[in-house]
Amino acid sequence: MTRKSTLGINMIMKDEAENLPKSLAPLVSLADEAVVVDTGSKDGSRSLARSYGARVFDMPWRDDFSAARNQALASARTDYILWLDADNYISPEHFVKLKEALPERGAPPVILMATELVLPQGDKLWQKRVFPKASGVLFTGVIHEQLVHPEWMAVRLTDAEISHWGYADPKEARRKGERNLKLLLTAPGTLKGDFYHLYQTGRTLLNLRRFAEAKNYLTRAAQSQTSNLSLWSHAVILLASCHKALGDTLASEKALKALVDMRPEYGPGRFYLGKSLYVQGKARRAAKELALALDLGLGDPGWGSPDERMSFTCAQLLGKILSEEGEEKKAAEAFKKALAFCPDNPEPRVALAELALVAGNTQEAEGYITKALMLAPYHRKAQHIARELSADTHGIGASV
């Protein structure tokens, strides 16, 4: 008689007493076990985790995230493991979904992917989160560690979502960034010129606003060999951002043009190229790239590109360009797309109200402004248009 595979939780932590009630506590009763490796907490995290029912192990911190994760893995007793950080949250419902997606004992092992939602930015990226306890399955890399496993193991995407809020506070984000950079600069992969480490080092330096240093690492990353097109594309996008921050808009455009030439169907590349062209005053070329980006789609969960947010920004900028170019009908279409991507943002409605006024459609303008002011009562432009409409019509009509 076959039995369903068991699923446990693996977590590494240090001074996470504030986060454990949200991350660990809701899941312990649902998991077949919870293993926590503590790397030197002084805030009561160990006793708190034990009070929830977790098995807690102590390990001195060695400036190596993989070492800590592999220690937790070695201590696990379940068939499959879900790895979490203390600043991660997965709902009980999604945890149960992951458990139900596991194969029966004796069946070929699988790797399950979940979507990480980065808060508050809203970035979404796929991650290998559930894996079997088996030979050849372990973490590598002292920082930004990656799960490695035999190639023959099937990888399946699930609809489970895991929230990650550890970088929400700017001061904490900077502290972690400085810590990560210290590890990255001395990591063997970085010293060897490995793409992934060059990419992560450049990305970290960029987040720390050390643009010249970031440019050097990202240039090397963009010139390195890798099979991960998503991360390679993001490295080029970040390199273009460095050029822009350093005042070299032509170099920024050149990098993005190379990306588009390499991947003509890649929506995010078209989007960033369109933005670069607009900054340089090349409005018509920018509009062409932005329109194409919307058609292609802008999400890339390989590095966390937020589809809806980027699509909103793309459509809004396209509408602005078309409006400035005197193409009001096409501009209205773009603003309506932006509105569909983000109904709670007042900006598309304000822009549509302005276009409606130009076309003499006062009632339509009234509707857009009424709703815009409901969303943002102190929006200056919306208030100004409302006063103009009130002077003309002595009232605001129904919302659109």
Stockholm file with secondary structure:
# STOCKHOLM 1.0

chainA/1-400         MTRKSTLGINMIMKDEAENLPKSLAPLVSLADEAVVVDTGSKDGSRSLARSYGARVFDMPWRDDFSAARNQALASARTDYILWLDADNYISPEHFVKLKEALPERGAPPVILMATELVLPQGDKLWQKRVFPKASGVLFTGVIHEQLVHPEWMAVRLTDAEISHWGYADPKEARRKGERNLKLLLTAPGTLKGDFYHLYQTGRTLLNLRRFAEAKNYLTRAAQSQTSNLSLWSHAVILLASCHKALGDTLASEKALKALVDMRPEYGPGRFYLGKSLYVQGKARRAAKELALALDLGLGDPGWGSPDERMSFTCAQLLGKILSEEGEEKKAAEAFKKALAFCPDNPEPRVALAELALVAGNTQEAEGYITKALMLAPYHRKAQHIARELSADTHGIGASV
#=GR chainA/1-400 SS CCCBCCEEEEEEESSCTTTHHHHTTTTTTTSSEEEEEESSCCSSHHHHHHHHTCEEEECCCCSCHHHHHHHHHHHCCSSEEEEEETTEECCHHHHHHHHHTSCBTTSCCEEEEEEEEETTTTEEEEEEEEEESCTTCEEECSSSCEEECCTTSEEEEEEEEEEECTTCSHHHHHHHHHHHHHHHHHCHHHHHTCHHHHHHHHHHHHHTTCHHHHHHHHHHHHTSCCSCHHHHHHHHHHHHHHHHHTTCHHHHHHHHHHHHHHCTTCHHHHHHHHHHHHHTTCHHHHHHHHHHHHHHCCCBTTTTBCHHHHHHHHHHHHHHHHHHTTCHHHHHHHHHHHHHHCTTCSHHHHHHHHHHHHTTCHHHHHHHHHHHHHHCTTCHHHHHHHHHHHHHHSSCCCCC
#=GC SS_cons         CCCBCCEEEEEEESSCTTTHHHHTTTTTTTSSEEEEEESSCCSSHHHHHHHHTCEEEECCCCSCHHHHHHHHHHHCCSSEEEEEETTEECCHHHHHHHHHTSCBTTSCCEEEEEEEEETTTTEEEEEEEEEESCTTCEEECSSSCEEECCTTSEEEEEEEEEEECTTCSHHHHHHHHHHHHHHHHHCHHHHHTCHHHHHHHHHHHHHTTCHHHHHHHHHHHHTSCCSCHHHHHHHHHHHHHHHHHTTCHHHHHHHHHHHHHHCTTCHHHHHHHHHHHHHTTCHHHHHHHHHHHHHHCCCBTTTTBCHHHHHHHHHHHHHHHHHHTTCHHHHHHHHHHHHHHCTTCSHHHHHHHHHHHHTTCHHHHHHHHHHHHHHCTTCHHHHHHHHHHHHHHSSCCCCC
//
